[in-house]
Amino acid sequence: MLILAIDTSTKSASIALLRDSDILSEIFVNLDVNHSVVLLPALDHLLRLSRIEPGEIGLFACTIGPGSFTGLRVGASTIKGLALATGRPIAGVSTLEALACNIPGSEIPVCPMLDAKKDQVYTALYRTGRDYTLEKIESERVTDVRGFLQCIDEEVIFVGDGAVKYAGLISEMLPGKSYFASVCHQHVRAAVVGLLGRKKYSEGDLLDSVTFAPAYLRVSEAEMKRFSR
């Protein structure tokens, strides 16, 4: 089965094409521009390069949050349009889980961390299970950085743009217990999203192509201003 996966949840964006668990092609863009500018051209290039027509794709997969409000909306609307046009299903993947997969087989917990602004992060904790899949040991949340770190009392490896931004604070609060992913592992990869989406598909865990919405974990600035009036 051909799988098209996209991620637009952070400043970077990526698209990948897989045949079952084999990664056929992948495009990664980290130019800090609106994803609406790069996503469709990248998608067109990927399909042309791979000589694949949209109708041949059997499954679409995308990150559904947490992450950038604008980015997630661009990704969701694009994947919805493709799914509705082709009649194919959609698998939704957690941004944090996809990011944590960059550290496979870790013997210590993995903490994916995305910058949520205002001294907050989107985060969770994962541990590698017996079959080398990730097990969530702390639920996804948007939280104050210091408050979250105060609850950690074991060695942890951190990954993501939030981990990069707050590396100094993390090292200060968890001396000798904090480790960081390498530079090449700090971004979400669409290929990983595709692999996780394939697993969701096999489990029958699919999204409604019409009604699904990203999991933002908190309301947007516009909504907060509206509620405060």
N, C-alpha and C positions, 0 to 999 in steps of 0.2 A: 504494500500500500504506500502511495506517495503522500507525504505529509509536508504541508507548508506551515512554517512557524515564524512568528514575528514577536519582537519585543520593542516597545517604545515607552517603557515605564520610567526611564531615567534620561539623562542628557544624551546618552548614546542610544543608537537604534541598530537593530540587526534583523536580518531575514535569513532563513535557512530552508533548504529543501532536503528531505530525507526519503529514502526508500526503506521502510520499516526502521531498523536501527542503524542503517548506513547513512552517513552524512554525505550527500551528493555535492552540495554547494552552499556557500554561506557568504553573506555580505555584512560587514560591520562598519558603521559610520559613527564617528565621535567628533563632530564639528560644532556642537553646541548651537545648532540652528533648529528651527521649528520642524518637527518630524513630518508635518504635512508637505514640506518642501522636498524631502529626500525619500520618503517611504515609497510612493508610487513609482518614481523613476527607478529606484533600486529593485523594486519588485519586478518591473518590466524587464530590467536587465538580467535579473536572476533567472527568470523563466526563459528568456531568449537564449541565454548562455547554456541552460540545461536542456533546451529544446523540448520544453514541457508546455502544454496548453493548460489553462486553468481547469478545464473540465476533466483533466486526467487526475487531478488531486483528489484523494479520498478522505483526507482529514485536514482541518485547519486547527492550529494551536496558537494561543497567544497568552501573554502575561496579563493578568486581570487586576494587579495591584498587590500591595500598595506601591505608590510612586507618584510621579508627576501627574497632576490632574489633566493638564492639556495633552500630555503624551499618551496617557491611558485612553483618553477619549478618541484620539486619532487612531490608535491601534484597534480599539473596539469597533469603531465605525467602519474601518477598512476591512476587518475580518468578517464583520456582519455582512457587508456588501458582497464579498466573495462567496460566503457561505450561502446566502440567499440566491445569488445568481447561479450557483452550481448545484444547490440542493445537498451539499455535503455538511457533515456535523462539525461542531466546534468543541475543542477541549480547552478549558481555562486553567492556567497554571499560576501559582503564587510566585510573585517576583522574588520574594525572600527565599523560597525553596529552590528556585532556579539558581539564585546567587550562591546559596550554600552548597550546591552541587559542584561548584568550582573547586571544592576541597574534598575530593572523594576519599573514603576510607580513613578519615581522620580518627586518631585514637582519643582525641579530646573533643569536647563540644565545639560546634561551629556557630558563630554568631554573625549572620548577615546583617548589615546595618546600612540603611539608606538615609541620607540627609533629608529631614523634613522641615528644615528651617526653624527659626525661633528657638534655638538650643534644644531641638527635639530630633528624634530619629524614629524611623520605622524599623522594627527589629523583632527577633525571635531567637530561639536557641534550638539547635538540632544536634542529635547524636547519631553516629553510624550504627545501624542495627546488625543483626547476625547475618543477614543476606546482603549486607553492604548498601542497603537502601537507607535513606534518612528517616529518622524518627523525631518528630517535634516534641521537645521537652519543655519548652516555654512558648505560649501562644503568641501569635502576631499582635503587635500593638504599636501605637504611636506614643512615645514616652519621653520624659525628660532624661537627658543623657546621664547626668550624675545619679539620679534616683535609680535608674536601671543598673548602672555599674555597681552601686552599693549592695545590690542583691546577689552579686556574683561572688562566690567564694572558692572557685576552682579554676584550673587552667582553661583558657578559651582561645580559639583562633578567630580573629575578626576579619571580615571581608566586606567590601562595598565602599561607595563614596562617603558614607557616614563614618566608617572606620578610618578612612584616610583623613577626613576633616578633623576628627576628634582623637587622632592617634596619640597626641601628647597627653591629653586628659586621661585616656584609657591606660596608658603606660604609667601615669602618675598614680592612678587609683588602684591599679592591679599590678604592682611591681612584681616581676618574676612570674606572673601568671598570664600575661597577655602576649599573644603572637599575632602576626599580621600576614595576610596572603600577599603573594608577590604582585607586582604591578600588572602583569598580564592576566591575572585572575580577578581583577577588581570590577569587571563589567559582566552584565548578564549576556549570555550567548543564546541566540535563537535556536541553535542546534540542540542545546540542553532543553530548551522549552519544548522542542519537537519530541525529544525522547520522553520527557515527563508527560506530554500530551498523549503520546502513544500508550503509555501505561494507563492513563485515565480512560482512554478509549476502551482498552481491554477490560477495564473494570466497570464499564457502562456509565462512567461519571462524565456526562456531557452537559453543555450549556444549551439553553434555549436561544436559538439564533436571533430571535426577535426581541426578547425581553431582557436578556442578561445585561448587567451593568458592572463596571469595575468596582473593586472593593477598595475604596479610598481610605478607610479607617478613621477619617475625620472629614468635617465639612470644609468646603473651599472658603477662601477669603471673601468672595462675593456673598456666599450664603451666611457667613458669620456677620457681615455688615448688615445684611437684610434682617437677620434675627435680632440684632442689637438695637434696631430702630424702635 
